[in-house]
Amino acid sequence: MELSRLTEKGQMTIPIRIRKKIGLKTGDVLDLRIEGDHIIMRKIRPKADPYLTCVEESLSEWYSAEDEEAWDGL
């Protein structure tokens, strides 16, 4: 069992063991649903659009940790 504490803003950290097991990364989208008194969370795996995949690969030169840091908070 993994535990996580809810913050005042309703945020929580997903433990690293769980993130690694299902391959969660920053920016991934999660589907949340309620079943009884349980919250079910699953990673959304978008269908690959060949055009968008090509565009994304061509823009990778503009995506880096430094870029994310520079734009953080804007």
Secondary structure, DSSP 4 states (H G I P E B T S, - for coil): ----PPPTTS--PPPHHHHHHHT--TT--EEEEEETTEEEEEE--PPPPHHHHHHHHHTGGG--HHHHHHHTT-
